[in-house]
Amino acid sequence: ADKRTKIANYYLSSSRLGVNLIRAADQLVTYGFVPFRVEPNFTETRPHIHVESCEGAYYDVDRFGSVLAYAHLFRRRAGDLAAMFPEYADKIMTRGMYGSTDESSMMEVVRFYDENESVMFLPEREGLVLAKTPNPLGRVPIAIAQRPSLDGETRGQFDDVLPVYAAKARLALLMMEATQKSVEAPLALPQDVTQLSIGPDAVIRSNSPEKVRRIPLDIPQYTFAENNLLSDELKFGTRFPEARTGQIDSSIVTGQGVKALMAGFDGQVKTAQSILGDALGEALSLAYAIDDAYFGDIQREVSGSANGVPYKLKYRPSTDIDGNYGINIEYGLMAGLDPNRALVFALQARGDKLISRNFTRRNLPITMNAAEEERAIDMEEMRDALKAGVASLAAAVPQMVTQGQNPLEIIEKMATVIGERKKGTPLEDAVARAFEQPEEEEQEQDPMQPAMQPGMQPGGDMPAMEQGPPPMQQLLAGLTGSGNPVLAGRVVRQVPA
């Protein structure tokens, strides 16, 4: 599954869908559907996924949603068509009784697909067939992403608000006309003005200069109210998210982050992601089928990027795909949110223990290798723990000196760790070298003398039942703050094992 995922990432990157999906999303919202066309690229021996233009695209589906036929009408220059198909150059450049065709004139070309073949022909040349290719897949290599509708009619998101757009445009023209008439309104002058000067720095002499003015043109106030109503109608009709206006309040502490997320993560974003994800999964399934059908026995080495980590792999479609064309596309839980709100949502869900750290890493709207990042965090935590252990060992040196023990060995090990770190040695390797145990030398023993048992005194078989008084170092270590020594002795009785 991991290898097939990398192969799918290779299809996506080589087809440049990261950029073309932006155009696909725009067409889905504007026209209500977007077609994905998959064809073999014989130059690079791979399938290629195209995002077709919705203009001139026609398709037919059955009751199960499978594409039965697809036709796309586009326009090309006659000279270009004659250069691409020189065997039909005379028929392309001739228009029967009307004479020859100019090379720069545009001609309509139709590309038609069904489950049996694909045909390219010219309707303006009595259906002249330029190319015909059999279809080895047995299904139309087209995936359609279509917005839902009540009556099955394909509509864009802005189709229902076209009258609102027209009214708003008409109102804007009237307001511009009113503004122009207000500027060009006639002048009202008192009776004593006999001469009128026009132009910059003009002087008008009058006994009543306050009466020199332009005739005002009153614009009704409900005009501006109607403009605001139309703007609100456009926002509701097009499901415009309030987050884009900047009028949003979010707070992690007060819980307003959820409200802000509801405004930012609009329903249309989720709907478009679901529709495009399903169509993209079908397009990748067609890419698997084309790769297996056309290039099944060709082994190739490809490269790509998965979760921000580049990779290289070798695969043979007939072996690694082997007729398994199923695939699932997921955008992620927080896709569509900006990084700030996605982090707010993730932290709130993590605080209530709804999701795990691994799930959060895999669904953040940033490029990240979740497994590699988890290993890096584990290494950092273990190194911090190892560093804390070495530091606590160094902190025990004063206590050892107080107890009369020799701390030189620990100091030497600490110096070894510091020296290895200066050389650039990783912390774990430096600690391992500093605290490496020397190989114990085997002590030579007389085979005729039995080994001394624990608790036995040298030269005898009786176990030592008593120990002598504690050493002077231990007695000195028990000095109190007043300086009075603790001279109490003790006797330890021990039963041998």
KEFI-907946 format. One line per 5 residues: number of its first residue (from 0); their letters; for each residue x, y negated, z negated of C-alpha. Coordinates in steps of 0.001 Angstrom, whole numbers, plus 500000, padded with zeros to 6 digits. Layout:
BEGIN
NUM = A = X:Y:Z ~ ...
This chain:
BEGIN
0 = ADKRT = 500000:500000:500000 ~ 502862:497621:499230 ~ 504427:498308:502620 ~ 501135:497771:504438 ~ 500706:494488:502570
5 = KIANY = 504120:493345:503757 ~ 503220:494336:507323 ~ 500041:492237:507064 ~ 502076:489291:505750 ~ 504327:489702:508782
10 = YLSSS = 501287:489478:511073 ~ 500100:486330:509327 ~ 503466:484559:509371 ~ 504298:485478:512985 ~ 500836:484272:514097
15 = RLGVN = 501300:481021:512113 ~ 497941:481425:510449 ~ 499084:479366:507484 ~ 498654:476269:509691 ~ 495900:477510:511997
20 = LIRAA = 493593:478479:509112 ~ 493229:474770:508308 ~ 491761:474257:511776 ~ 489652:477385:511320 ~ 488181:476037:508067
25 = DQLVT = 487399:472712:509762 ~ 485630:474467:512641 ~ 483679:476703:510258 ~ 482313:473669:508415 ~ 481686:471598:511546
30 = YGFVP = 480315:474175:514013 ~ 479125:476894:511635 ~ 481364:479665:512993 ~ 484940:480341:514039 ~ 486250:483275:516158
35 = FRVEP = 489558:485106:515579 ~ 490947:486789:518698 ~ 493621:489496:518418 ~ 495779:490474:521380 ~ 499095:492326:521853
40 = NFTET = 502255:490278:522285 ~ 504383:492449:524558 ~ 507372:490103:524375 ~ 507800:490538:520612 ~ 506023:493959:520456
45 = RPHIH = 503504:492884:517823 ~ 499854:491849:517573 ~ 499021:488152:517546 ~ 495988:486569:515873 ~ 494536:483470:517575
50 = VESCE = 492106:480974:516092 ~ 489817:480312:519062 ~ 488128:476985:519674 ~ 484399:477011:518993 ~ 483707:474864:522051
55 = GAYYD = 482635:477135:524867 ~ 482594:480268:522698 ~ 479618:482655:522936 ~ 479186:485989:521213 ~ 476587:488680:520627
60 = VDRFG = 476347:490866:517531 ~ 474186:493855:516662 ~ 472028:494203:513574 ~ 475023:495525:511617 ~ 477099:492425:512329
65 = SVLAY = 479524:494106:514777 ~ 480546:492044:517817 ~ 479165:493579:521034 ~ 480430:491003:523544 ~ 482367:487773:523486
70 = AHLFR = 482942:485123:526143 ~ 485013:481971:525952 ~ 484834:479213:528566 ~ 487773:476838:528830 ~ 489232:474503:531444
75 = RRAGD = 492620:474620:533178 ~ 494230:472704:536026 ~ 493917:474368:539393 ~ 497657:474054:540040 ~ 498466:475867:536784
80 = LAAMF = 496049:478683:537620 ~ 497546:479043:541088 ~ 501042:479246:539556 ~ 499963:481885:537002 ~ 498107:483966:539613
85 = PEYAD = 499966:483462:542908 ~ 498118:486376:544534 ~ 494902:484333:544293 ~ 496464:480907:544957 ~ 494689:480469:548331
90 = KIMTR = 491268:481231:546867 ~ 491889:479048:543814 ~ 492987:475987:545802 ~ 490215:476319:548439 ~ 486656:475162:547954
95 = GMYGS = 485013:476652:551000 ~ 483347:474108:553264 ~ 484532:471166:551108 ~ 488189:471645:551898 ~ 491157:472126:549587
100 = TDESS = 491248:471434:545848 ~ 493556:468956:544195 ~ 496161:470555:541907 ~ 495261:468248:539016 ~ 491526:469001:539141
105 = MMEVV = 490149:470960:536196 ~ 488511:474346:536706 ~ 486369:476442:534391 ~ 487804:479814:533339 ~ 485891:482504:531431
110 = RFYDE = 487537:485185:529293 ~ 485086:488030:528587 ~ 485505:490951:526130 ~ 483461:494051:525433 ~ 484255:497468:523997
115 = NESVM = 485480:498806:527368 ~ 487567:496039:528985 ~ 488563:492402:529023 ~ 488027:490289:532161 ~ 489158:486788:533166
120 = FLPER = 487291:485194:536084 ~ 486470:481848:537732 ~ 482745:480997:537919 ~ 483454:478169:540394 ~ 484987:480676:542854
125 = EGLVL = 482015:483008:542974 ~ 483236:484965:539978 ~ 486774:485537:541270 ~ 488373:488071:538878 ~ 491887:486974:537949
130 = AKTPN = 492726:489818:535541 ~ 491072:492931:534181 ~ 492477:495069:531368 ~ 491012:498218:529774 ~ 490350:498101:526035
135 = PLGRV = 491961:501115:524272 ~ 490512:500134:520863 ~ 486918:500975:521702 ~ 485705:497799:519967 ~ 485805:494102:520749
140 = PIAIA = 489061:492567:519419 ~ 487171:489575:518024 ~ 486344:488750:514401 ~ 483656:486128:513757 ~ 483343:484016:510609
145 = QRPSL = 479825:482548:510479 ~ 478064:480383:507914 ~ 474846:481832:506490 ~ 471490:480502:507668 ~ 467830:481224:506992
150 = DGETR = 466711:481828:510586 ~ 469924:483273:512037 ~ 470654:480103:514031 ~ 474280:478980:513847 ~ 474470:475522:512324
155 = GQFDD = 477307:473395:511061 ~ 477347:471747:507696 ~ 476635:468312:509215 ~ 473795:469336:511539 ~ 471103:468663:508933
160 = VLPVY = 472370:465169:508172 ~ 472774:463936:511758 ~ 469633:461715:511433 ~ 471163:460224:508274 ~ 474389:459521:510162
165 = AAKAR = 472393:457875:512968 ~ 470417:455724:510510 ~ 473581:454695:508681 ~ 475270:453804:511976 ~ 472220:451748:513072
170 = LALLM = 472145:449944:509730 ~ 475867:449202:509964 ~ 475358:447658:513426 ~ 472526:445483:512138 ~ 474619:444293:509202
175 = MEATQ = 477482:443440:511546 ~ 475055:441529:513768 ~ 473698:439652:510762 ~ 477239:438773:509673 ~ 478078:437506:513143
180 = KSVEA = 474926:435377:513277 ~ 475694:433938:509855 ~ 479133:432845:511020 ~ 477819:431449:514299 ~ 474745:429782:512782
185 = PLALP = 473980:426184:513960 ~ 475029:423159:511901 ~ 472538:420975:510039 ~ 473603:417275:510068 ~ 472059:414172:508497
190 = QDVTQ = 470591:411377:510686 ~ 473604:409061:510408 ~ 475956:411485:512149 ~ 476210:410526:515797 ~ 479402:412371:516742
195 = LSIGP = 480315:415986:515984 ~ 483945:417065:515841 ~ 484622:420800:516247 ~ 487896:422554:515467 ~ 490454:422789:512664
200 = DAVIR = 490904:419639:510551 ~ 487872:418055:512230 ~ 486376:414969:510542 ~ 482650:414327:510259 ~ 481694:410879:508937
205 = SNSPE = 478409:410724:507046 ~ 476800:408902:504145 ~ 475492:412288:502919 ~ 478323:414789:503426 ~ 476651:417328:501135
210 = KVRRI = 473982:417775:503791 ~ 476532:418917:506415 ~ 476180:422710:506439 ~ 475367:425715:508526 ~ 471839:427014:508489
215 = PLDIP = 471938:430071:506159 ~ 470726:433462:507341 ~ 469223:435340:504441 ~ 469910:439110:504441 ~ 467316:441051:502434
220 = QYTFA = 468695:442689:499325 ~ 466951:445962:500090 ~ 469303:446306:503054 ~ 472216:446986:500744 ~ 470049:449257:498608
225 = ENNLL = 469105:451233:501719 ~ 472768:451557:502626 ~ 473515:453009:499167 ~ 470587:455412:499485 ~ 471870:456661:502835
230 = SDELK = 475354:457126:501365 ~ 473938:459188:498508 ~ 471890:461209:500984 ~ 475033:461966:502963 ~ 476831:463153:499829
235 = FGTRF = 473976:465449:498856 ~ 473430:466703:502394 ~ 477091:467458:503033 ~ 477707:468695:499455 ~ 480435:466145:498936
240 = PEART = 482330:466933:495674 ~ 482540:464116:493155 ~ 486128:465038:492341 ~ 487247:463478:495629 ~ 485975:460056:494521
245 = GQIDS = 488164:460119:491399 ~ 485166:459614:489116 ~ 485772:462646:486950 ~ 486478:463075:483252 ~ 488371:466101:482046
250 = SIVTG = 489755:467007:478662 ~ 491233:470207:477337 ~ 490504:469346:473713 ~ 486835:468378:473982 ~ 485901:471088:476470
255 = QGVKA = 485160:468630:479267 ~ 487619:470540:481429 ~ 484906:473060:482324 ~ 482616:470262:483458 ~ 485429:468764:485508
260 = LMAGF = 486179:472121:487068 ~ 482537:472581:488032 ~ 482717:469286:489916 ~ 486087:470064:491512 ~ 485418:473679:492440
265 = DGQVK = 482474:472986:494694 ~ 480276:475822:495908 ~ 481106:475172:499548 ~ 484787:475868:498908 ~ 483976:479267:497439
270 = TAQSI = 481526:480016:500261 ~ 484056:479108:502962 ~ 486748:481188:501263 ~ 484505:484250:501109 ~ 483458:483946:504764
275 = LGDAL = 486972:483270:506068 ~ 488432:486010:503864 ~ 486043:488606:505281 ~ 486721:487548:508895 ~ 490469:487412:508301
280 = GEALS = 490376:490924:506835 ~ 488598:492151:509977 ~ 491161:490360:512158 ~ 494025:492029:510274 ~ 492276:495376:510665
285 = LAYAI = 492184:494751:514431 ~ 495879:493810:514298 ~ 496646:497160:512641 ~ 494665:498954:515371 ~ 496396:497061:518200
290 = DDAYF = 499832:497661:516682 ~ 499075:501374:516389 ~ 497556:501645:519875 ~ 500109:499641:521882 ~ 503351:499920:519868
295 = GDIQR = 502802:503077:517823 ~ 506130:504785:518608 ~ 508332:501675:518394 ~ 510314:501282:515191 ~ 511185:497701:514357
300 = EVSGS = 512692:495673:511546 ~ 510624:492692:510475 ~ 510975:490003:507841 ~ 508522:487868:505962 ~ 507662:486471:502568
305 = ANGVP = 505414:487974:499887 ~ 504556:485849:496834 ~ 507430:483526:497570 ~ 510048:486310:497840 ~ 511562:487025:501282
310 = YKLKY = 511842:490640:502391 ~ 512954:492860:505261 ~ 511511:496240:506127 ~ 511552:498836:508860 ~ 508309:500466:509916
315 = RPSTD = 506804:502566:512695 ~ 503065:501957:513259 ~ 502273:505583:514114 ~ 503757:506674:510765 ~ 503187:503784:508370
320 = IDGNY = 499751:502723:509651 ~ 498601:506098:511022 ~ 495003:505143:511724 ~ 494399:503525:508330 ~ 493155:500063:509319
325 = GINIE = 491354:499053:506130 ~ 492413:495879:504340 ~ 491026:493553:501672 ~ 491616:489798:501534 ~ 491431:487904:498230
330 = YGLMA = 491981:484179:497805 ~ 492352:484383:494047 ~ 490299:483115:491146 ~ 491682:479577:491132 ~ 492108:479053:494873
335 = GLDPN = 490671:475729:495962 ~ 491554:473947:492728 ~ 494405:471502:492439 ~ 497280:472733:490207 ~ 496269:470567:487228
340 = RALVF = 492688:471839:486991 ~ 493800:475382:487760 ~ 496193:475218:484813 ~ 493418:473829:482577 ~ 491102:476656:483584
345 = ALQAR = 493820:479279:483075 ~ 494770:477956:479630 ~ 491161:477880:478462 ~ 490557:481433:479711 ~ 493805:482605:478133
350 = GDKLI = 492863:480956:474822 ~ 489706:483057:474615 ~ 491651:486166:475774 ~ 489498:486549:478889 ~ 492478:487081:481192
355 = SRNFT = 496048:488288:480787 ~ 499322:486509:481523 ~ 499929:488750:484527 ~ 496500:487902:485973 ~ 497154:484196:485400
360 = RRNLP = 500500:484320:487204 ~ 499024:486124:490206 ~ 496160:483635:490598 ~ 497928:480323:490072 ~ 497747:478053:493168
365 = ITMNA = 501532:478140:493559 ~ 503890:480524:495299 ~ 505249:482926:492690 ~ 506485:486510:492485 ~ 504556:487622:489407
370 = AEEER = 506594:490791:488773 ~ 509947:489015:489171 ~ 508789:486152:486961 ~ 507669:488568:484254 ~ 511064:490283:484299
375 = AIDME = 512814:486904:484075 ~ 510708:485901:481061 ~ 511423:489213:479334 ~ 515142:488725:479920 ~ 514987:485197:478494
380 = EMRDA = 513127:486363:475390 ~ 515546:489247:474812 ~ 518520:486953:475278 ~ 517041:484474:472816 ~ 516531:487308:470324
385 = LKAGV = 520084:488523:470885 ~ 521393:484985:470447 ~ 519403:484606:467234 ~ 520827:487900:465943 ~ 524396:486809:466618
390 = ASLAA = 523704:483450:464959 ~ 522238:485133:461869 ~ 525318:487346:461682 ~ 527527:484245:461680 ~ 525355:482762:458943
395 = AVPQM = 526162:485778:456752 ~ 529894:484931:456641 ~ 529638:482638:453559 ~ 527711:485282:451658 ~ 530364:487877:452504
400 = VTQGQ = 533092:485547:451243 ~ 531119:485000:448042 ~ 530855:488756:447540 ~ 534563:489200:448121 ~ 534214:490974:451455
405 = NPLEI = 536478:490348:454420 ~ 534597:488420:457198 ~ 537526:488467:459607 ~ 535994:491228:461733 ~ 532773:489282:462268
410 = IEKMA = 534696:486101:463050 ~ 536751:487959:465645 ~ 533596:489347:467255 ~ 532052:485882:467391 ~ 535213:484502:468967
415 = TVIGE = 535087:487312:471521 ~ 531483:486419:472448 ~ 532383:482732:472843 ~ 535425:483587:474967 ~ 533392:485850:477272
420 = RKKGT = 530744:483174:477697 ~ 533447:480680:478693 ~ 534444:483085:481466 ~ 530851:483163:482733 ~ 530011:486618:481391
425 = PLEDA = 526273:487132:480736 ~ 525286:486980:477093 ~ 524256:490634:476849 ~ 527540:491812:478390 ~ 529570:489519:476124
430 = VARAF = 527842:490839:472994 ~ 528235:494445:474176 ~ 531979:493959:474685 ~ 532445:492185:471350 ~ 530620:494837:469322
435 = EQPEE = 531890:497827:471270 ~ 532818:500626:468876 ~ 536368:501995:469256 ~ 536741:505657:469993 ~ 537137:507611:466738
440 = EEQEQ = 540239:509673:466544 ~ 539767:513224:465378 ~ 541430:513801:462080 ~ 543726:516784:461892 ~ 542676:519278:459230
445 = DPMQP = 544405:522322:457818 ~ 542390:525319:459008 ~ 543276:527219:455795 ~ 541850:524429:453574 ~ 538084:524205:453402
450 = AMQPG = 536423:520949:454151 ~ 535641:518756:451163 ~ 531975:518702:450339 ~ 530244:515493:449431 ~ 530421:514756:445746
455 = MQPGG = 533513:516926:445123 ~ 536675:515585:443632 ~ 539950:516230:445439 ~ 541661:519386:444253 ~ 538578:520790:442499
460 = DMPAM = 535249:522402:443188 ~ 533220:520549:440535 ~ 531135:517657:441797 ~ 531726:514211:440430 ~ 528826:513559:438033
465 = EQGPP = 529846:510084:436907 ~ 531290:506995:438449 ~ 533505:504521:436716 ~ 532683:500916:435894 ~ 532046:498511:438798
470 = PMQQL = 535058:496812:440349 ~ 536153:493363:439241 ~ 534955:491822:442548 ~ 531414:492873:441820 ~ 531634:491477:438287
475 = LAGLT = 532953:488144:439575 ~ 530182:488012:442176 ~ 527678:488032:439318 ~ 528846:484725:437829 ~ 525978:482449:436969
480 = GSGNP = 525725:478735:437611 ~ 526914:477955:434069 ~ 530125:479899:434623 ~ 529346:482655:432123 ~ 530490:485987:433542
485 = VLAGR = 528266:489045:433660 ~ 530416:491721:432034 ~ 527779:494405:431745 ~ 528935:497776:432997 ~ 526806:500582:434266
490 = VVRQV = 527052:504332:434654 ~ 525497:506081:437643 ~ 524633:509740:437390 ~ 524184:511529:440659 ~ 523012:515058:441430
495 = PA = 524964:516577:444301 ~ 523021:517554:447378
